Structures are given as C-alpha cells and as structure tokens.
Amino acid sequence: MNDVRQNTSGAASAAPTTADTVRGRVLVLLILTALLHVIYPVTLSGDSASLIAYNVLYAGMFLAGIVIASDSRRHLIVTVVIALAWLVMAVLYALDPANTGKVLATYLALGAFQAALVWLLLRYIFRARAVTGDVLYAAITVYILIGALFVPVYGTLELLAPGAFVDNATGQPVFWQQFIYFSLVTLTTSGYGDILPVSGWARAVANIEQVVGVLYIAILMARLVGLYSQPQVSGGTS
C-alpha cells in the first residue's frame, strides 16, 4: 500500500510535459504573434510612446512563450533570461532608436527567443499522436514565427552593411518595420519586388527563408496527414 501511495504521489507531482504547457495556451500565443505582425505600422511614426506600447504587446507574447517553455526547468530558465535581456534592450531602444548597439542587442535577444519558441512548438507538433486544435494552432504559430525569426536577421545584415536592402517603393532606407513585411512576403514566396535584397548575404538569407517556407509546408502536411491516418490515441501526445 505504501508503494502504491508513493507511486501515485510521484505521478501527481511529475513535471509538466510540453503537451501540458501548450494545451489551451498556444492559441493565446498565436493571437499575440499574429497581432504583432498586423499592427506594426503604428510604430512608423518613430515616437517613443508607440514603440513602448508595441513592446508591451511583445512582452505579452514573451510571457505566453515562457509559460509554454515551463515544461522543464532548463527551458524555463533559458527563456526567462532571454526575455529579460530583450525587455531591457527593447526599452533602451525605444528611448534611443538611433543607437546601433542597442538595436543590434535587441535583434539578437529577439532572434534567440523566437528560435527557442519555434523549437519547442515543433517538438510538440512532431511528438503529437493526434491532430488536435492545439496542434493546428501550434503549426500556424510556428509558420508566423519563422517569418518573425528572419526579421532580426535581415535587420542585422542591414545594420552591419547599410544598403544590403533597397526599398524601390519609397527610396528610403529599410527599417525593421519593412523587414516584417519583407520577411512574410519572402516566406510565402509572393515576391512583390518593392523591397529587394542587394548584397550577396542578403540574397542568400532570403533564399534560405524561401526554401524553409516551402519545406515547412510540405513536411507539416505530410506529418498531419500521417497523424490522420493513424488510429487515434487519447492524450494527444506522447
């Protein structure tokens, strides 16, 4: 009887899995991620208030990501440290948008956090045993986050080598707001041609994003079809 009680107690106190932390929460992350990619034009005025307000919403996305990453102590610590680094640099950037060092540090922290979220959600998707609403929400979120992940990469390239991208529509330098648009256009292979990569590295990264976007859709569809063809297992994930 004591052994049974100990086993029951151990199971009850077991650490949460990725499925536990994603379930019911990934929709919030999806909504915040999509919203950030829709309302970014409010920051085009360049005033600190709009940048801070946008970063507050970004902080909400980071918080949702931290909750999802709480499936293990290591994941939680890594995401919290990255999120705090981003928060500090984002506030400093909002107060001084022209400071190159602050912009670069913000890009690095943002890219690291987005990469961590993409990895956690992909692991959840490819460990799933059935296609649920959360699996579909996670798949959509990953697709948007892939586009978001390339924004700091493009921004860093332009920061280190000004003129790596040109905006044929406005004739003005390309800033991070335009890179949100450019990244999604590149990921979906729309190719409007208004913003163009000029340098060799910029073109190489744009090519990589196009390939990643196409492969992600192909691999994801194969995974989902495979799940649909398998006998349904309760619990959703292993």
N, C-alpha and C positions, 0 to 999 in steps of 0.2 A: 504493500500500500504506500509506503514511504517513497519507493521508487516511482510509482505512478504519479504521486503528488509532485515529486521533483521534476519528472519529465513534463508534466502539464505546466508547471511553473516556468520551466525553461522555454517551452514553446510560446507561452504567453509573453515572456519578456524578450523574445528574439528580436533582433534588429530588423527594422523595416527593409523590405526589398525595393528595388526601383519601381516595380509594379505598384507597390503600396503608396509610394510618394507621388507617382504620376497620376494614379487613379483619381479622377474628379478634379484635378488641379491643372492638367495640361491645357484645358480649354481656356482657363484664365491667361496662361502664358501665350496661347495662340492669339487671343483677342488683343492683348497688350502689344505683342510683336507686330501684328497687322496694323494696329492703330498708329504705332510709331512710324510705320512706312507710308502712312497716308497723310498725317498732319505735319510732317517735317517742314512744309513751306512756311509755317508760322515763324520759323527761326530765320527766314531770309532777311528780315529787317535788320538783324545783327544786334538788336538791343539785348542787354543782359537779362532782362526780365523774361523774355520769351525763351532764351536759351536755358535759364534756370528752370522754368516751368516744363520745358521739354525734357530736361534731365531728371526732373522729379518723376515724370512718367516712365522714363528709362529705369529709374531706381525701382519702380514698381515691377518692371519686367525682371530686373535683377533679383528682387525679393522672391518672385514666383520661381525663378530658376534655382535660388538657394533652397527653397522648400523641396523642389524636385530632387536636388542633389543631396538631400539629407538621408539618403538610403544607407550611407556609410559615413563614419567619422572623417575619413580621409577626404572623400568628395566634398563634405560639408566645409571642412577647413580650407581646402583649396579655393572653393567658390567664394567663401566669405572674404578671404584675403584679397582675391582678385577684385571682388565687388567693392571693398573698402578703398583699394588703390584707385579704382575707376572713379568712385564718388569724390574723392579728394581732388583728383586731377580734373574731373568734369566741372567742379565748382570753380577751381582756379582758372580753367579755360574760359568759362562763362564770364568771368570778371576781366579776363585779358585774352580775347580771341586771337590777337596777333602774335602771341608768344609761341614761337616754333617748338620749343622744348615741351611746353605744356600740351600742345596739340599732339605731338608725337607720343608722349606718355599716355595720353587719353586713348589714342589709337591702339597702342599695344595692350593696354588693360582691357579695352573693349573686345578686341580680337580674341584674346585669351579666354575671356568669359564665354563668348559666343561659341568658340571651338569646344569648350567643355560641355556646354549645353547640347550641342549637336551630337557629341559622342554619347552622352547619357541617353538622349532620346533615341538615337539609332540603336543602342544596345537594347533598349526597351522594345523597340519595334521588332528587331530580329530575334528576340527571345520570346515574343508573344506566341501563344499557341492557338489563338483565335482572333479574328478580326472584330474588334470592338470599336465603340465610338472613340475611346481614348487612343487607340492605336491609330485611327484615321486622323484625329486631332494632332497627335504627335508627328505623323508623317507630313502633314501640311505645315506645321510649325518648323520642322527641320528644313523644308524647302525654302521657306522665307528666311530662316536663319542662315542658310548657305549664302543667299544673296546678301544678307547683312554682314556676314563674315568677310566678304570681299571688299566691303566699303572701307574699312581701315587699311586694307592692303593697298587699294588704289590711292587712298589719301596719303599714305606713307610714301608711295612712289612719287606722287606729285610734290610732296613736301621736300623730299630729298633731291628731286630733279625737276624743278619747275618747268612747265611746258611739256611734261610727259603726256598730258591730255589736252585737247583743244575743244572748245565749245563753239562750233560753227554757227549756232543759232544766235548767240549773244556776242561773241567775240571777246568775252570776259574770261578771266582765269576760272578754273574749275575748282569748286569747293566741295566740302563733304556732303552738302545737301544734293548737289548734282550727282555725286557718286552713288547716292541711294538710288536715284533714278537710273543711272547708267548701269549699275550692277544688276538690277532687276530686268532691264532690257537685255543685257548680255546673257543672264541666266536663262531667260525664256527664248533666247535667240531671235528676238524681234528685230534688232538691228536697224533702228531708225536713221542712224548716221549723223545725228546732230552733235553728239559728243563722240570724239574719236580718240583712241589710243595712238600716240605718235611714236614714243620711244620703243625700242625693242623689248624692254622688260614689261612695259605696259601692255604691249600686244601679246606677249607670252602669257601674262596673268589672265588677260581677257579670254584667250584661247582655252586656258585651263578651266575657267569658270563655265564656258560654253560646254565643254566636254563633261564636266561634273554635273551640270544641269541635265543633260541628255541621259547620262548613265544613271543618275539618281532615279529619274522617272522609270527607266527601263527595269532597273533592279528592284525598285519598290513595287512595281506592278507584278513582277514575277513572284515576289515574296507574298503579296496579298492574294494573288491567285492560288499560290501554293497553300496558304492558310485556309482558303475557302474550300479547297479540295480535300483537306484533311478532316477526319472526324473531329467534331467539336469537343473540347476538353474544358471542364469547368475550371474557373480560376483565372483564365486569360493568359497567364504567363507561367513560366517555369520558376 
